[in-house]
Amino acid sequence: MALDWYFGKIENFKQVCFQNGKMNPITHSLVFATMVIGVNEITKKNWAKFYARLNFWERVNGSYLLKKGKPFLISAEEVKRHIGLSTNARVFSDTKFLRNFSMKLKDVEQSIGV
């Protein structure tokens, strides 16, 4: 299934989501993050959950973005600026989200022979 996204509900979406006619790298990262964190929209009610999952994922797996050649994490403020973003990504319960990390840990252990 192709990933579809919608920005129309983001306040000032043209300024927030685009730079010089191209998608803002933070917006691009948030769109694709919806697939790995299992939250397919950013709302006033769930932006903190979205941010918490994203931050956890980035701290474990590495940041999505580089600034001046160095990794940097997406801020809570950037997530809040994107309230209204939505995609057709699958939604995960908290248990499923954490189980995905547990499975990755087991894969790493097996790959090094633990």
N, CA, C and O atoms as a GROMACS GRO file, in nm:
protein
  456
    1MET      N    1   0.084  -0.118   0.000
    1MET     CA    2   0.000   0.000   0.000
    1MET      C    3   0.089   0.124   0.000
    1MET      O    4   0.184   0.134   0.078
    2ALA      N    5   0.059   0.216  -0.084
    2ALA     CA    6   0.132   0.343  -0.092
    2ALA      C    7   0.095   0.431   0.027
    2ALA      O    8  -0.018   0.426   0.077
    3LEU      N    9   0.191   0.510   0.072
    3LEU     CA   10   0.165   0.602   0.182
    3LEU      C   11   0.108   0.732   0.124
    3LEU      O   12   0.171   0.796   0.040
    4ASP      N   13  -0.009   0.768   0.170
    4ASP     CA   14  -0.073   0.893   0.129
    4ASP      C   15  -0.072   0.988   0.248
    4ASP      O   16  -0.085   0.944   0.362
    5TRP      N   17  -0.057   1.118   0.221
    5TRP     CA   18  -0.058   1.216   0.330
    5TRP      C   19  -0.144   1.333   0.291
    5TRP      O   20  -0.171   1.358   0.174
    6TYR      N   21  -0.187   1.407   0.396
    6TYR     CA   22  -0.273   1.522   0.377
    6TYR      C   23  -0.226   1.634   0.472
    6TYR      O   24  -0.211   1.611   0.592
    7PHE      N   25  -0.204   1.752   0.418
    7PHE     CA   26  -0.157   1.866   0.496
    7PHE      C   27  -0.262   1.975   0.514
    7PHE      O   28  -0.239   2.070   0.589
    8GLY      N   29  -0.375   1.965   0.446
    8GLY     CA   30  -0.473   2.073   0.440
    8GLY      C   31  -0.526   2.124   0.573
    8GLY      O   32  -0.572   2.237   0.581
    9LYS      N   33  -0.519   2.042   0.678
    9LYS     CA   34  -0.570   2.086   0.809
    9LYS      C   35  -0.461   2.151   0.895
    9LYS      O   36  -0.489   2.197   1.005
   10ILE      N   37  -0.337   2.155   0.846
   10ILE     CA   38  -0.228   2.218   0.919
   10ILE      C   39  -0.240   2.369   0.902
   10ILE      O   40  -0.251   2.419   0.790
   11GLU      N   41  -0.238   2.442   1.013
   11GLU     CA   42  -0.245   2.588   1.007
   11GLU      C   43  -0.125   2.641   0.929
   11GLU      O   44  -0.011   2.606   0.959
   12ASN      N   45  -0.152   2.725   0.830
   12ASN     CA   46  -0.046   2.781   0.744
   12ASN      C   47   0.038   2.672   0.678
   12ASN      O   48   0.160   2.682   0.673
   13PHE      N   49  -0.028   2.568   0.628
   13PHE     CA   50   0.045   2.450   0.580
   13PHE      C   51   0.146   2.482   0.470
   13PHE      O   52   0.249   2.415   0.461
   14LYS      N   53   0.119   2.580   0.388
   14LYS     CA   54   0.216   2.611   0.281
   14LYS      C   55   0.348   2.661   0.338
   14LYS      O   56   0.454   2.627   0.286
   15GLN      N   57   0.342   2.740   0.443
   15GLN     CA   58   0.465   2.790   0.506
   15GLN      C   59   0.530   2.683   0.593
   15GLN      O   60   0.653   2.675   0.599
   16VAL      N   61   0.450   2.600   0.661
   16VAL     CA   62   0.502   2.498   0.752
   16VAL      C   63   0.562   2.381   0.675
   16VAL      O   64   0.668   2.330   0.711
   17CYS      N   65   0.494   2.338   0.570
   17CYS     CA   66   0.528   2.212   0.503
   17CYS      C   67   0.619   2.225   0.381
   17CYS      O   68   0.671   2.125   0.332
   18PHE      N   69   0.638   2.346   0.333
   18PHE     CA   70   0.716   2.362   0.210
   18PHE      C   71   0.822   2.473   0.223
   18PHE      O   72   0.799   2.575   0.289
   19GLN      N   73   0.937   2.450   0.160
   19GLN     CA   74   1.045   2.548   0.154
   19GLN      C   75   1.097   2.550   0.011
   19GLN      O   76   1.137   2.447  -0.042
   20ASN      N   77   1.096   2.665  -0.050
   20ASN     CA   78   1.147   2.680  -0.188
   20ASN      C   79   1.085   2.580  -0.284
   20ASN      O   80   1.154   2.523  -0.369
   21GLY      N   81   0.954   2.558  -0.270
   21GLY     CA   82   0.883   2.468  -0.360
   21GLY      C   83   0.902   2.321  -0.331
   21GLY      O   84   0.851   2.237  -0.406
   22LYS      N   85   0.975   2.286  -0.225
   22LYS     CA   86   0.997   2.146  -0.189
   22LYS      C   87   0.943   2.121  -0.050
   22LYS      O   88   0.929   2.213   0.030
   23MET      N   89   0.911   1.993  -0.023
   23MET     CA   90   0.861   1.960   0.108
   23MET      C   91   0.969   1.984   0.214
   23MET      O   92   1.084   1.945   0.196
   24ASN      N   93   0.931   2.048   0.322
   24ASN     CA   94   1.019   2.074   0.435
   24ASN      C   95   1.072   1.938   0.486
   24ASN      O   96   0.993   1.845   0.502
   25PRO      N   97   1.202   1.925   0.511
   25PRO     CA   98   1.257   1.797   0.558
   25PRO      C   99   1.192   1.748   0.688
   25PRO      O  100   1.178   1.628   0.709
   26ILE      N  101   1.153   1.840   0.775
   26ILE     CA  102   1.087   1.797   0.900
   26ILE      C  103   0.950   1.740   0.868
   26ILE      O  104   0.912   1.636   0.922
   27THR      N  105   0.875   1.806   0.781
   27THR     CA  106   0.745   1.754   0.739
   27THR      C  107   0.761   1.616   0.676
   27THR      O  108   0.687   1.523   0.708
   28HIS      N  109   0.858   1.603   0.587
   28HIS     CA  110   0.884   1.475   0.520
   28HIS      C  111   0.913   1.367   0.624
   28HIS      O  112   0.861   1.256   0.614
   29SER      N  113   0.995   1.399   0.722
   29SER     CA  114   1.029   1.303   0.826
   29SER      C  115   0.906   1.264   0.909
   29SER      O  116   0.889   1.147   0.942
   30LEU      N  117   0.822   1.362   0.942
   30LEU     CA  118   0.702   1.332   1.020
   30LEU      C  119   0.606   1.243   0.943
   30LEU      O  120   0.544   1.154   1.000
   31VAL      N  121   0.593   1.268   0.814
   31VAL     CA  122   0.506   1.184   0.731
   31VAL      C  123   0.552   1.039   0.739
   31VAL      O  124   0.471   0.950   0.766
   32PHE      N  125   0.679   1.014   0.716
   32PHE     CA  126   0.727   0.877   0.716
   32PHE      C  127   0.738   0.818   0.856
   32PHE      O  128   0.735   0.696   0.872
   33ALA      N  129   0.751   0.903   0.957
   33ALA     CA  130   0.752   0.854   1.095
   33ALA      C  131   0.617   0.793   1.133
   33ALA      O  132   0.611   0.704   1.218
   34THR      N  133   0.510   0.840   1.071
   34THR     CA  134   0.378   0.784   1.106
   34THR      C  135   0.375   0.633   1.086
   34THR      O  136   0.303   0.563   1.157
   35MET      N  137   0.452   0.583   0.992
   35MET     CA  138   0.453   0.438   0.966
   35MET      C  139   0.524   0.361   1.076
   35MET      O  140   0.480   0.251   1.112
   36VAL      N  141   0.632   0.414   1.131
   36VAL     CA  142   0.710   0.338   1.230
   36VAL      C  143   0.662   0.361   1.371
   36VAL      O  144   0.683   0.275   1.458
   37ILE      N  145   0.596   0.474   1.398
   37ILE     CA  146   0.548   0.495   1.535
   37ILE      C  147   0.403   0.455   1.553
   37ILE      O  148   0.354   0.448   1.666
   38GLY      N  149   0.333   0.429   1.443
   38GLY     CA  150   0.196   0.379   1.452
   38GLY      C  151   0.093   0.481   1.494
   38GLY      O  152  -0.009   0.446   1.553
   39VAL      N  153   0.118   0.608   1.466
   39VAL     CA  154   0.021   0.715   1.488
   39VAL      C  155   0.008   0.786   1.355
   39VAL      O  156   0.104   0.846   1.306
   40ASN      N  157  -0.112   0.781   1.295
   40ASN     CA  158  -0.125   0.829   1.158
   40ASN      C  159  -0.180   0.970   1.143
   40ASN      O  160  -0.213   1.013   1.032
   41GLU      N  161  -0.190   1.042   1.254
   41GLU     CA  162  -0.231   1.181   1.246
   41GLU      C  163  -0.178   1.254   1.369
   41GLU      O  164  -0.156   1.195   1.474
   42ILE      N  165  -0.160   1.384   1.352
   42ILE     CA  166  -0.120   1.469   1.463
   42ILE      C  167  -0.238   1.561   1.492
   42ILE      O  168  -0.279   1.640   1.407
   43THR      N  169  -0.292   1.550   1.613
   43THR     CA  170  -0.408   1.629   1.654
   43THR      C  171  -0.374   1.708   1.780
   43THR      O  172  -0.269   1.687   1.841
   44LYS      N  173  -0.464   1.798   1.818
   44LYS     CA  174  -0.447   1.871   1.943
   44LYS      C  175  -0.446   1.775   2.063
   44LYS      O  176  -0.379   1.800   2.163
   45LYS      N  177  -0.519   1.667   2.052
   45LYS     CA  178  -0.529   1.571   2.162
   45LYS      C  179  -0.411   1.475   2.169
   45LYS      O  180  -0.375   1.430   2.278
   46ASN      N  181  -0.350   1.442   2.054
   46ASN     CA  182  -0.247   1.336   2.056
   46ASN      C  183  -0.106   1.381   2.020
   46ASN      O  184  -0.016   1.298   2.010
   47TRP      N  185  -0.084   1.511   2.001
   47TRP     CA  186   0.048   1.555   1.956
   47TRP      C  187   0.157   1.514   2.054
   47TRP      O  188   0.268   1.481   2.012
   48ALA      N  189   0.128   1.515   2.185
   48ALA     CA  190   0.230   1.478   2.284
   48ALA      C  191   0.263   1.329   2.273
   48ALA      O  192   0.379   1.291   2.287
   49LYS      N  193   0.163   1.245   2.248
   49LYS     CA  194   0.188   1.102   2.229
   49LYS      C  195   0.270   1.080   2.103
   49LYS      O  196   0.365   1.001   2.102
   50PHE      N  197   0.234   1.150   1.996
   50PHE     CA  198   0.310   1.141   1.872
   50PHE      C  199   0.456   1.177   1.899
   50PHE      O  200   0.548   1.105   1.860
   51TYR      N  201   0.477   1.289   1.967
   51TYR     CA  202   0.612   1.334   1.996
   51TYR      C  203   0.686   1.233   2.084
   51TYR      O  204   0.802   1.202   2.058
   52ALA      N  205   0.621   1.181   2.187
   52ALA     CA  206   0.686   1.085   2.277
   52ALA      C  207   0.732   0.961   2.201
   52ALA      O  208   0.844   0.914   2.219
   53ARG      N  209   0.646   0.907   2.116
   53ARG     CA  210   0.684   0.789   2.037
   53ARG      C  211   0.797   0.822   1.940
   53ARG      O  212   0.892   0.745   1.926
   54LEU      N  213   0.786   0.935   1.873
   54LEU     CA  214   0.888   0.976   1.777
   54LEU      C  215   1.022   0.996   1.848
   54LEU      O  216   1.125   0.948   1.800
   55ASN      N  217   1.021   1.064   1.959
   55ASN     CA  218   1.144   1.089   2.033
   55ASN      C  219   1.207   0.959   2.081
   55ASN      O  220   1.329   0.942   2.071
   56PHE      N  221   1.127   0.868   2.131
   56PHE     CA  222   1.176   0.737   2.174
   56PHE      C  223   1.238   0.664   2.054
   56PHE      O  224   1.348   0.609   2.064
   57TRP      N  225   1.166   0.664   1.943
   57TRP     CA  226   1.216   0.594   1.824
   57TRP      C  227   1.348   0.654   1.777
   57TRP      O  228   1.443   0.582   1.746
   58GLU      N  229   1.355   0.788   1.773
   58GLU     CA  230   1.479   0.853   1.727
   58GLU      C  231   1.596   0.827   1.824
   58GLU      O  232   1.709   0.811   1.779
   59ARG      N  233   1.570   0.823   1.953
   59ARG     CA  234   1.677   0.799   2.049
   59ARG      C  235   1.730   0.655   2.038
   59ARG      O  236   1.849   0.631   2.062
   60VAL      N  237   1.644   0.562   2.004
   60VAL     CA  238   1.686   0.422   1.990
   60VAL      C  239   1.750   0.397   1.853
   60VAL      O  240   1.854   0.331   1.845
   61ASN      N  241   1.690   0.448   1.748
   61ASN     CA  242   1.733   0.416   1.611
   61ASN      C  243   1.817   0.523   1.543
   61ASN      O  244   1.876   0.497   1.438
   62GLY      N  245   1.823   0.640   1.600
   62GLY     CA  246   1.894   0.750   1.536
   62GLY      C  247   1.796   0.851   1.480
   62GLY      O  248   1.682   0.819   1.448
   63SER      N  249   1.844   0.973   1.468
   63SER     CA  250   1.757   1.081   1.422
   63SER      C  251   1.727   1.068   1.273
   63SER      O  252   1.803   1.008   1.198
   64TYR      N  253   1.617   1.124   1.235
   64TYR     CA  254   1.578   1.128   1.094
   64TYR      C  255   1.661   1.229   1.016
   64TYR      O  256   1.682   1.212   0.896
   65LEU      N  257   1.709   1.334   1.084
   65LEU     CA  258   1.765   1.449   1.014
   65LEU      C  259   1.905   1.484   1.061
   65LEU      O  260   1.947   1.448   1.171
   66LEU      N  261   1.976   1.555   0.974
   66LEU     CA  262   2.107   1.609   1.007
   66LEU      C  263   2.101   1.760   0.994
   66LEU      O  264   2.032   1.814   0.906
   67LYS      N  265   2.173   1.828   1.081
   67LYS     CA  266   2.187   1.973   1.071
   67LYS      C  267   2.336   2.003   1.079
   67LYS      O  268   2.401   1.975   1.180
   68LYS      N  269   2.389   2.061   0.972
   68LYS     CA  270   2.533   2.087   0.962
   68LYS      C  271   2.613   1.958   0.982
   68LYS      O  272   2.718   1.958   1.047
   69GLY      N  273   2.560   1.848   0.926
   69GLY     CA  274   2.630   1.720   0.930
   69GLY      C  275   2.614   1.643   1.060
   69GLY      O  276   2.670   1.534   1.073
   70LYS      N  277   2.539   1.697   1.156
   70LYS     CA  278   2.522   1.630   1.284
   70LYS      C  279   2.375   1.594   1.304
   70LYS      O  280   2.286   1.672   1.270
   71PRO      N  281   2.349   1.475   1.361
   71PRO     CA  282   2.210   1.435   1.385
   71PRO      C  283   2.141   1.530   1.483
   71PRO      O  284   2.202   1.576   1.580
   72PHE      N  285   2.014   1.557   1.457
   72PHE     CA  286   1.935   1.630   1.555
   72PHE      C  287   1.795   1.571   1.559
   72PHE      O  288   1.743   1.523   1.459
   73LEU      N  289   1.736   1.577   1.677
   73LEU     CA  290   1.604   1.520   1.700
   73LEU      C  291   1.496   1.623   1.670
   73LEU      O  292   1.514   1.742   1.693
   74ILE      N  293   1.384   1.576   1.618
   74ILE     CA  294   1.270   1.664   1.591
   74ILE      C  295   1.211   1.707   1.725
   74ILE      O  296   1.192   1.625   1.815
   75SER      N  297   1.184   1.836   1.738
   75SER     CA  298   1.137   1.892   1.865
   75SER      C  299   0.985   1.876   1.882
   75SER      O  300   0.911   1.854   1.787
   76ALA      N  301   0.944   1.889   2.007
   76ALA     CA  302   0.801   1.888   2.038
   76ALA      C  303   0.732   2.005   1.968
   76ALA      O  304   0.619   1.991   1.921
   77GLU      N  305   0.801   2.118   1.960
   77GLU     CA  306   0.743   2.236   1.894
   77GLU      C  307   0.717   2.209   1.745
   77GLU      O  308   0.614   2.251   1.692
   78GLU      N  309   0.809   2.140   1.680
   78GLU     CA  310   0.788   2.107   1.538
   78GLU      C  311   0.669   2.013   1.520
   78GLU      O  312   0.592   2.027   1.426
   79VAL      N  313   0.654   1.918   1.610
   79VAL     CA  314   0.537   1.829   1.603
   79VAL      C  315   0.410   1.912   1.620
   79VAL      O  316   0.314   1.894   1.545
   80LYS      N  317   0.407   2.001   1.718
   80LYS     CA  318   0.290   2.087   1.741
   80LYS      C  319   0.258   2.172   1.618
   80LYS      O  320   0.141   2.191   1.586
   81ARG      N  321   0.361   2.223   1.550
   81ARG     CA  322   0.338   2.304   1.429
   81ARG      C  323   0.268   2.223   1.320
   81ARG      O  324   0.205   2.281   1.232
   82HIS      N  325   0.279   2.090   1.327
   82HIS     CA  326   0.222   2.003   1.225
   82HIS      C  327   0.089   1.941   1.266
   82HIS      O  328   0.044   1.844   1.206
   83ILE      N  329   0.025   1.999   1.369
   83ILE     CA  330  -0.109   1.951   1.405
   83ILE      C  331  -0.198   1.965   1.282
   83ILE      O  332  -0.206   2.072   1.222
   84GLY      N  333  -0.263   1.858   1.246
   84GLY     CA  334  -0.347   1.854   1.127
   84GLY      C  335  -0.292   1.760   1.021
   84GLY      O  336  -0.366   1.720   0.931
   85LEU      N  337  -0.164   1.724   1.030
   85LEU     CA  338  -0.104   1.629   0.937
   85LEU      C  339  -0.171   1.493   0.956
   85LEU      O  340  -0.194   1.450   1.069
   86SER      N  341  -0.200   1.425   0.847
   86SER     CA  342  -0.254   1.289   0.856
   86SER      C  343  -0.203   1.205   0.739
   86SER      O  344  -0.171   1.257   0.632
   87THR      N  345  -0.198   1.074   0.762
   87THR     CA  346  -0.157   0.978   0.660
   87THR      C  347  -0.249   0.856   0.669
   87THR      O  348  -0.337   0.849   0.754
   88ASN      N  349  -0.226   0.763   0.580
   88ASN     CA  350  -0.302   0.638   0.584
   88ASN      C  351  -0.219   0.524   0.646
   88ASN      O  352  -0.248   0.407   0.623
   89ALA      N  353  -0.119   0.559   0.726
   89ALA     CA  354  -0.036   0.457   0.792
   89ALA      C  355  -0.120   0.379   0.894
   89ALA      O  356  -0.221   0.427   0.944
   90ARG      N  357  -0.073   0.257   0.922
   90ARG     CA  358  -0.141   0.174   1.022
   90ARG      C  359  -0.121   0.232   1.161
   90ARG      O  360  -0.018   0.293   1.191
   91VAL      N  361  -0.223   0.213   1.247
   91VAL     CA  362  -0.218   0.261   1.385
   91VAL      C  363  -0.178   0.144   1.475
   91VAL      O  364  -0.230   0.033   1.461
   92PHE      N  365  -0.084   0.170   1.568
   92PHE     CA  366  -0.039   0.068   1.664
   92PHE      C  367  -0.084   0.108   1.803
   92PHE      O  368  -0.083   0.226   1.839
   93SER      N  369  -0.124   0.008   1.882
   93SER     CA  370  -0.146   0.031   2.024
   93SER      C  371  -0.011   0.056   2.089
   93SER      O  372   0.093   0.030   2.028
   94ASP      N  373  -0.011   0.105   2.212
   94ASP     CA  374   0.115   0.124   2.284
   94ASP      C  375   0.188  -0.009   2.297
   94ASP      O  376   0.311  -0.014   2.284
   95THR      N  377   0.114  -0.116   2.322
   95THR     CA  378   0.174  -0.249   2.336
   95THR      C  379   0.241  -0.292   2.207
   95THR      O  380   0.354  -0.342   2.210
   96LYS      N  381   0.175  -0.274   2.095
   96LYS     CA  382   0.232  -0.312   1.965
   96LYS      C  383   0.356  -0.227   1.934
   96LYS      O  384   0.456  -0.279   1.885
   97PHE      N  385   0.349  -0.099   1.964
   97PHE     CA  386   0.464  -0.011   1.940
   97PHE      C  387   0.585  -0.059   2.019
   97PHE      O  388   0.695  -0.069   1.963
   98LEU      N  389   0.567  -0.090   2.146
   98LEU     CA  390   0.678  -0.137   2.229
   98LEU      C  391   0.723  -0.278   2.190
   98LEU      O  392   0.842  -0.310   2.199
   99ARG      N  393   0.629  -0.361   2.148
   99ARG     CA  394   0.664  -0.497   2.103
   99ARG      C  395   0.757  -0.490   1.982
   99ARG      O  396   0.848  -0.573   1.970
  100ASN      N  397   0.737  -0.394   1.894
  100ASN     CA  398   0.825  -0.379   1.778
  100ASN      C  399   0.969  -0.355   1.822
  100ASN      O  400   1.062  -0.407   1.760
  101PHE      N  401   0.988  -0.277   1.928
  101PHE     CA  402   1.124  -0.254   1.979
  101PHE      C  403   1.180  -0.379   2.042
  101PHE      O  404   1.299  -0.408   2.026
  102SER      N  405   1.099  -0.453   2.111
  102SER     CA  406   1.143  -0.577   2.173
  102SER      C  407   1.190  -0.675   2.066
  102SER      O  408   1.291  -0.743   2.084
  103MET      N  409   1.118  -0.683   1.956
  103MET     CA  410   1.157  -0.772   1.846
  103MET      C  411   1.290  -0.728   1.786
  103MET      O  412   1.373  -0.812   1.751
  104LYS      N  413   1.312  -0.598   1.772
  104LYS     CA  414   1.438  -0.548   1.718
  104LYS      C  415   1.554  -0.584   1.810
  104LYS      O  416   1.662  -0.620   1.763
  105LEU      N  417   1.532  -0.576   1.940
  105LEU     CA  418   1.635  -0.611   2.037
  105LEU      C  419   1.673  -0.758   2.022
  105LEU      O  420   1.791  -0.792   2.025
  106LYS      N  421   1.574  -0.844   2.007
  106LYS     CA  422   1.600  -0.987   1.991
  106LYS      C  423   1.678  -1.012   1.860
  106LYS      O  424   1.768  -1.095   1.857
  107ASP      N  425   1.644  -0.940   1.755
  107ASP     CA  426   1.716  -0.954   1.627
  107ASP      C  427   1.864  -0.918   1.643
  107ASP      O  428   1.952  -0.986   1.590
  108VAL      N  429   1.890  -0.811   1.717
  108VAL     CA  430   2.028  -0.768   1.739
  108VAL      C  431   2.102  -0.874   1.821
  108VAL      O  432   2.215  -0.911   1.788
  109GLU      N  433   2.038  -0.924   1.926
  109GLU     CA  434   2.101  -1.027   2.009
  109GLU      C  435   2.135  -1.151   1.926
  109GLU      O  436   2.244  -1.208   1.941
  110GLN      N  437   2.044  -1.193   1.840
  110GLN     CA  438   2.068  -1.311   1.756
  110GLN      C  439   2.180  -1.285   1.657
  110GLN      O  440   2.259  -1.374   1.628
  111SER      N  441   2.187  -1.162   1.605
  111SER     CA  442   2.289  -1.133   1.504
  111SER      C  443   2.429  -1.134   1.563
  111SER      O  444   2.526  -1.156   1.490
  112ILE      N  445   2.441  -1.112   1.693
  112ILE     CA  446   2.574  -1.114   1.755
  112ILE      C  447   2.597  -1.242   1.836
  112ILE      O  448   2.699  -1.257   1.903
  113GLY      N  449   2.500  -1.333   1.829
  113GLY     CA  450   2.519  -1.464   1.892
  113GLY      C  451   2.494  -1.469   2.040
  113GLY      O  452   2.551  -1.553   2.109
  114VAL      N  453   2.409  -1.381   2.091
  114VAL     CA  454   2.378  -1.382   2.236
  114VAL      C  455   2.266  -1.479   2.263
  114VAL      O  456   2.224  -1.495   2.377
   0.00000   0.00000   0.00000
